[in-house]
Amino acid sequence: MFSTAVLIGLYVFERFPTSMIGVGLFTNLVYFGLLQTFPFIMLTSPNFILSCGLVVVNHYLAFQFFAEEYYPFSEVLAYFTFCLWIIPFAFFVSLSAGENVLPSTMQPGDDVVSNYFTKGKRGKRLGILVVFSFIKEAILPSRQKIY
């Protein structure tokens, strides 16, 4: 809603190009479609593929516009943050925070604090942490001690 309001405000008060605002509003509509089935996002669904394509189109239009019109860097950064990056970033972060790491998921008889801190040690690590650990080991392999 906020991103949509900002886009409408930019069109009304700043006279941003109709094509850039129209694609931005359509992208927000596609994101709303992703929200309907939210924690379950199929990577092959037309909505997801369309949203990925629209992110690229939005960035292209924004780069093209800001290359022709001068705006201070802080305003350009604000546009990119609020109109292009905040919604995909929120989807990405909320998908990577799995429900198994929340304190509310616990076995009967466990207290909340000890379950929260020992969950990662007992269970399999999932999500973005595994990806970052893999990348870290691939780029900067740790030395192994030889006895």
N, C-alpha and C positions, 0 to 999 in steps of 0.2 A: 504494500500500500504506500509506504514511504517513498520507495523508488519511483512508483507511478506518479505520485504527487510531485516529486521533483522534476520528472520529465515533462509533465503538463505545465508546471511553472516555468521551466526553461523555454517551452514553446510560446507561452503567453507573454512572458515578460522580457525574454532575451531574444526572441525570434530565431531560435535554433532551427535548422533545416527540417522540413516536414518529413523527409525520408528517414533521417536519423531518429527523430522522435517516434515516428510510426513503427520503425523496426524495434526500437526500445520497448514500446508499449506492447507490441506483439510478442516480444521475448518474455516480458513479464507475464503475459497470458499463458504462454507455454510453460513457464515455471509454475504457474498456478495449477496447470494440468498435472505436473509432476508431483505436486503437493497432495493431490487426491489419493495417491497410493503410496505416500511418502516413505515409510522406512523400506518399502519393497520397490526398488527401482530396477527395472530390467534394462540392462545395457543395450539390448537390441530393440527396445520399444521405440516406436516412431517419435514419441514425445522427447525421449532422452537424446536421440540422434539429432532431432530438429533443434533442441536447445543447445547442443554442442556446436552445431553449424551457425546458429544465430549469435552465439558468443563471438565467433570469428568475424561474422558480418558486422556486428556492433563495433568491435574494435577497429575494423577497417574504416568504417564510416567516421568514427571518432577521430582516428589519426588523420584521415583526409580533411576533416573539418578544422581541426586544431592546427594543421599545417598551413591552411589558408588564412585563418583568422587568428589574430593575436589575443591571447588571454594570459594572465599571470599564471605561473606554474602552480600555485596553490589552488587556483580555480580549476585548472585542468585536472589536477590530482583529485580534487573533490568530486568532479564529474565522474572520473573513472571509478573512484571508490564507491560512491552512492548509486550510480546508475549502471555500472558494468560488473563490479567485482563483489559486492556485498551479498547478493543472493546466491550465486554459485559457491562462494566461499562458505556461506552458512550451510548449504546443502552438504558440502564436502566435510566440514567439521562435524556436523551432527550425524552423518553416516559413519564416520570413523570412531565416534564414541559409542561403542557397543553397549547394549543393555546389561551385559554380564559384568561390567565393571562398576555399575552403580551400586551404592550401599543398600538399595532397596531389594536387591536380589540376594537372598541368603537362605540357608537351610534352617529348618526349625531347630531351635535350641542354640543357634549361634547368636552372639551379640553383633550389633551393626558395625562397630569399629573394628573388631578383630577380623570379621568376615571381609570387610573392605580392604584391609591391608594385606591379607593373606590370599585373596582370591587369585591374584596373578601368579602366586607361587604354586598353588594347587592345580589351577586350570591351565589350559593352553592359551598362549598369548595370541590375540587376534587383532586385526585392524591395521591402522596406519603405523603403529609402533613396530610391528613386524617388518613392514616395508622399509621403514627408516633404518632399522637394525641391519637388514640385509644390505641396503645401500652402503651403510657405514662399513660393514665388513668387506664389501666388494671394493670400495675405494681405499679404505685405510685398514687393511687386515692387521689384526693384533698379533703381537709376538707370542708364541707359545713357549712355555718353559720346558726345557729338556732336562730331565734328571738323570 
